[in-house]
Amino acid sequence: MADVVAGAAGAAAVEVYKDGKSLLTSASSKIAYVKDLKKNYKKLIQEARKLWELREAIETEISRHKISPVTREWIVKVEMIRSELGELETKYNDERKHPWRLVRIWPHSNLSKDMAEKCKQVQGLLEEGNLKRGILVAELPEPVRKIHASKLEHNSSLHQVVEDVVSFLDDKQIRIIGIWGTVGTGKTTIMQNLNNHKDVATMFDIVIWVTVSKEWSLKKLQGAIMQRLKLNMESTVGIEENARRISEELKGKKCLILMDEVCDFIDLQEVMGIQDHQESKVVLASRLRDICKDMDADELINVKPLSDHEAFNMFKEKVGRSIHFPGIKPVAELVVRECGGLPLLIDRVARTFRKKEKNVSLWRDGLNNLRRWENTQGMDEVLEFLRFCYDNLDSDAKKVCFLYGALYPEEYEIYIDYLLECWRAEGFIPDADEFVHDENVFRDARDKGHAILDDLINVSLLESSEKRKCVKMNKVLRDMALKISSQIGDSKFLAKPCEGLEEPPNHEEWKQARRISLMDNELCSLPETLDCCDLLTLLLQRNKNLSTIPKFFFKSMSSLRVLDLHGTSIESLPSSLSSLICLRGLYLNSCIHLIELPTEIAALVQLEVLDIRGTKISLLQIRSLVWLKCHTQNQLGNVSRFVSLEEFSVVFDSSKQWWDKIVEAISTEVATLKRLTSLQFCFPKVDCLEVFVTTSPVWKKGSCLTFQFAVGDHDSTCFQILESFDYPSYNCLTLVNSEGVNPVISKVLMETHAFGLINHKGVSRLSDFGIENMDNMLVCLIERCNEIETIINGNGITKGVLECLEDLRVNNVFKLESIWQGPVHAGSLTQLTSLTLVKCPELKKIFSNGMIQQLFELQHLRVEGCDQIEEIIMESENIGLESCSLPRLKTLVLLDLPKLRSIWVSDSLEWPSLQSIKISMCDTLKRLPFNIANATKLRLIEGQQSWWRALVWEDDAIKQRLQPLCILN
């Protein structure tokens, strides 16, 4: 029994020991938790912050409608943890406010333990969330999806377009950029390089490329964008809902949309709600200029064919080393010429010729096939595009007007007014004769012709020339036009301009052709007789060796509408001229040996346009042609008898003595013409101009007359200021060697767009002519006016002036001290884009106080030969100048300025648009106003080595940044 009791007691003791040990273990654990309470709290808070950030990142990166149910479940768990953590935090803060409770181990240990366990839960959710985020981010669209793009030569025109677009994208005022040009000029290559551009990747959060197919629709376009954004597109969802989802996805993001091959208007708001995203921008490429305009492009860039040098370099790179083999290069140059500078065609043709390797015979055969448009891989693709542009013209009139351009050599500068006259003479301009009772039938036809021409330029079938007022046709397009004309029975061409012909084509070729162009050849003779009853146009101009036209040459040309003999050496015209009863345009200008016309010219009852400038023919010889509507000459007789005259131009040599004797009488006669719509005339004195203005019924009608007036002793160069204009209907007034201010000048100035003041006396400023009369002035040239001291005196002016002026040129004005004196009112000069100051030795101030703030649009500044200029922007006149001043200035040219020491006193200006500067003979200019961050678009610095070496730099990093941009001599 005792053993049992002893055993029981021992067992009890063991249990007591175990319980005690457990209690001690538990107590020590509780004590440990109490010690770690603060540490556990801190760790929990840190881990929780990571979890909240992860959740926010997931919700920011991924649109709510894309989050999967599993991810939503995770977010719910995070919210629950957040709520539970809030309770724990409340308990912890409560305990800290009552330190006397710290002796209560059990409650503290439980709180600390709960925190440790909650921390593990938080860490678990973090691991789960990071895993989900990795998967979700992988499903997000990458910021830029690289596209294979042809490498562009660094200084090529295409590379320059890319850089220009990047500059525009950096401009906050520009949201939509339109790139347009004919098929194959490289628009897609530009867009591809733009997509891959490193600067674009840093500007935007996402770049979206969309090729707009011919069968495009809003739904398809939205589908392409949603696919790029990795949004699910359900077939049952409507266009509005898709636009909302796209808009929601792009909210808060900087987005660039690149739209290639746009062939119709696209409402970007309807597609993707683009207006809701002020940071989003669009670049669109189209062969149609008007599409870019319709889509409200802020900037338009016309992509033109490559230069010969660029085209050959591209071809050489793609063909490879075989081009250097003896005999290959000369053939290759001819091959490239056939491609007309079109990168698309160069690429396709180069692939074909690469296969011919070093076999010269194969190269020559390939060249012949290319000229015939046969068996050249890739040619059909280009021709299909080009033919589509032609077939898509919406009228037969536009088609035949395009084909007419093939009569001129490739890339030939075709004078627009002349081309429109030919179109009218041929009857291409629709409804031109409906206005037989209208006094201005010729002007109406010319206006319609301009509309057709604009459409052809819009679809890139004709190209605006570098020379203003001219157009030209690309070689490939010309070849296509000739091919099309050969397939049309009533439009066959015989076009052999600039081919060095010494003998005329055979009789059969003349007979078959409806239109013939043999201009710029070496013809010495023409056939005696021909069968050309269907011939409509004959262009023989500038055959300088052609001195005689056979007696019966015109006998069979009764249908002829246009005859151009200008620049030939003919001395007379045969009597068979009377057979040209349908002739409407006759061009004899610069036929310097032509003395007279046959009396048979009276038979030309349809003749409307006659140009006899540079001949010895007078009006007396053509006085029977009273039905003329457009006449240009340099010798005068009785003008008033030409009652149908609408356009009259007199170009003459002012050295001829007879002019002074008859000009006053002629001025009076010109004033009697009632149908004039365009007049180019030189008045020897202001009094003669006054006679015209006070008596002409046309002038009294108001703005129906387009004029180019010169007043004073002058020559034919007085109208060169008109070359500033792209449009034909601007009015020009030039005062040469005149004096003072006459009320009639002020009256004419009110209608003037281009004003030239040359060697004028008796005025000290332009505003002496009445600044209120210059509201329509766009261009102003002031030259050799040695009494002018300032251009505008702002004292007494109460409103903005010269608000339309775009171009101001001041040359050789020796007393000029400033451009503007006195206050500058808001609105003044706000459209000025170009300012040129040359040889003004007393000029001290360019940007007077308050003037620079008005020059929002100034893009080009040239200062040359101005000895007193010390500062381009004077510090004393521009205190507190804002850093964003001159926001659009692109080019800065500073030449021969011996005292120039500063462009601007510091580097505080941003120069946001500056692209190039040229500095020469400015030896005292020791600093440039640039730092490591401004002038971000600067691409070129031209100057002299000695000047560059003498420059002083605040920081070598600035010099290192600018050095690669330099071209020094």
Salt bridges, closest charged atoms under 4 A:
GLU47 OE2 - LYS50 NZ 3.29
GLU59 OE2 - ARG55 NH2 3.36
GLU59 OE2 - ARG64 NH1 3.50
GLU61 OE2 - ARG133 NH2 2.59
GLU79 OE2 - ARG55 NH1 1.76
GLU84 OE1 - LYS118 NZ 2.49
ASP94 OD1 - HIS98 ND1 3.81
ASP94 OD2 - ARG101 NH1 3.28
GLU95 OE1 - HIS108 NE2 3.29
GLU128 OE2 - LYS132 NZ 3.96
GLU142 OE2 - ARG145 NE 3.23
GLU163 OE2 - HIS159 NE2 3.69
GLU163 OE2 - HIS197 NE2 3.11
GLU163 OE1 - ARG939 NH2 3.34
ASP171 OD2 - ARG888 NH1 3.73
ASP199 OD1 - LYS198 NZ 3.33
GLU241 OE2 - ARG244 NH2 2.75
GLU248 OE1 - LYS251 NZ 3.29
GLU249 OE2 - LYS253 NZ 3.42
ASP290 OD1 - ARG289 NE 3.41
GLU338 OE2 - ARG371 NE 3.69
GLU338 OE1 - LYS475 NZ 3.00
ASP347 OD1 - LYS318 NZ 3.28
ASP347 OD2 - ARG348 NH1 2.65
ASP347 OD2 - ARG351 NH2 2.99
GLU374 OE1 - ARG372 NE 3.11
GLU381 OE1 - ARG348 NE 2.79
ASP391 OD1 - ARG387 NE 3.14
ASP394 OD1 - LYS398 NZ 2.72
GLU410 OE2 - ARG337 NE 3.23
GLU411 OE1 - LYS472 NZ 3.65
ASP417 OD1 - ARG446 NH1 3.35
GLU421 OE2 - ARG446 NH2 2.92
GLU426 OE2 - ARG515 NE 2.71
ASP433 OD1 - ARG424 NH1 3.56
ASP433 OD1 - ARG584 NH2 3.58
GLU439 OE1 - LYS701 NZ 3.17
ASP454 OD1 - ARG289 NH2 2.76
ASP455 OD2 - LYS398 NZ 2.70
GLU466 OE2 - LYS304 NZ 3.66
ASP479 OD2 - LYS475 NZ 2.88
GLU509 OE2 - LYS496 NZ 3.34
ASP520 OD1 - ARG542 NE 2.69
ASP531 OD2 - LYS511 NZ 3.83
ASP564 OD1 - HIS566 ND1 2.82
GLU608 OE2 - ARG424 NH2 2.65
GLU608 OE2 - ARG584 NH2 3.56
ASP611 OD2 - ARG613 NH2 2.57
GLU647 OE1 - ARG446 NH2 2.61
GLU664 OE2 - LYS685 NZ 3.15
ASP726 OD1 - ARG468 NH1 3.05
ASP768 OD1 - ARG765 NE 3.17
GLU783 OE2 - ARG784 NH1 2.84
ASP807 OD2 - ARG809 NH2 3.06
GLU857 OE1 - ARG888 NE 3.99
GLU864 OE1 - ARG862 NH2 2.99
GLU870 OE1 - ARG901 NH2 3.48
GLU871 OE1 - ARG901 NH2 3.90
GLU877 OE2 - LYS845 NZ 3.44
GLU954 OE2 - ARG927 NH1 2.90
